[in-house]
Amino acid sequence: MKRQVMMIAGTLAAASLLTGCQQETNAPEPVRPVLSMVAKPNSGDSTVAVGVVEPRYKTNLGFRVLGRLTSRPVYVGDIVSEGQIIATIDTTALDLAVRAAKAQLAKAEAQLATAKATEERQRTLITSDATTRQTLDNAEQARAGAEASVAQEQTNLTKAIEQLGYAQIKADFGGVVTAVGAEVGQVVSPGQTVVTLARPDIREAVVDIGEDLPAPLEVGLPFTVSLQLLPAVQVEGSIREIAPQADAVTRLRRVRIALDNPPESFRLGATVTAKLGKDQSKVLRLPASAVLARDGADFVWVVDQSAGTVSLQKIDGVAEQAGIRVTGGLAEGTRVVTAGIHSLKPGQHVRIQQDQEP
C-alpha cells in the first residue's frame, strides 16, 4: 500500500514539474526598450559656403620684350574696349633695332645687285672664251650667297618690326581692369603681369566646400546664390567646375558655380552665400550606430509603432564621417533603432525609450 502511495506521489510531482516547465516555456518574451529616431531631413540652414563673384574669363597681360614702362592709362575698375592700348614701354632700343635691320637689308640688296651684274658679265665673256668656266661658277655662287643674305636680312627686319609692335599692350577683348602689376617708370620683364583684364558679362561664384555636403558634389548640382549684404537678391546657378584635389590644410574643395543671368548687383569681388537648392537639401542621415552591415549590404531595424515590433530593412547610402547619407530604401518619417542593433531579431517586441536627434 505504501508503495502505491509513493508511486502516486512521484507521478504527481513529475506532472507538477512538467507543468511548471511548460508554463515557463510559454511565458511571453519581455519587451525590450530601445533608442530610436525618426528619419527626417535636416531642418537647419542649408548654407554651404561663403565665397566671391569672379569672372569666368580673365587674362594677365604683359609685354613680350624687356623695357621701361612709359604709359599705363588704365586703373583698377576701368572699362576697356577690344583693341584699346593698355600700356606701352620705351621704344628707343626697338626703333634702333628696326633702323639697323633696314640698313643691313639695304647693304645686302646692294651686294646682291653687284653679284648679279658680275654674273651677267661673266656669262657674256664666256661666250667669247674671254673668261674661264671656274670664274663663271664663282660668280654664280656669289650671286646665290647674296640672295640668301637678302632673305636673311628681310627676316631680321620683319622680326625687328614685330618686336617694335610688342612695345604696346592692347586689349584682346572688352572688359574691366581687375588688377595692375606695374607702374610707370618701372622696368618690366617679358611675361611680367602689367594689367589683369576680365570679362564682366560671364560671372561665377567661387566657394570652398567641405566633405559634409548634404548632396553628392558633382558638376550640375544646383545652388541658390545670394549677396551677403543683400540676402534678398538671389540667383540660381549650378556647379561648373570642381577642383580635383581638396586643400591639404582645410580639406575644402574649390568649386565654381555658373550663375544664370546674374543682376548688376553681383559685381566682381562681391561676397556671396551659396546654398543648396531646396530639393537637394532634403537628405536623410542616420548615425553609424543605426546601420547594420551584413553580406555587403546595409540594413536598419524599422520600428512598427502600431505593433511595437521591429523588422530588418535594406537601405542604400553613402558613408560619411558621422554616419551614412541615405540615398534609397528608407522613407521620410520612418522610425529606426539607433542602438543595440546586433542583438535584435525580426518580430521582436520593443518599447520606444528615447529619441535620438538625426
Secondary structure, DSSP 8 states (H G I E B T S, - for coil): -HHHHHHHHHHHHHHHHHHHHHHHHTS----EEEEEEE-----S--EEEEEEEEES-EEEE--SS-EEEEE----TT-EE-TT-EEEEE--HHHHHHHHHHHHHHHHHHHHHHHHHHHHHHHHHHHHTTSS-HHHHHHHHHHHHHHHHHHHHHHHHHHHHHHHHHTTEEE-SSSEEEEEE---TT-EE-TT---EEEE-SSSEEEEEEE-TT-SS---TT-EEEEEESS-TT-EEEEEEEEE-SS--TTT--EEEEEEESS--TTS-TT-EEEEEE-HHHH--EEEEGGG-EEETTEEEEEEEETTTTEEEEEEEEEEE-SSEEEEEES--TT-EEE-S-GGG--TT-BEEEEEE---
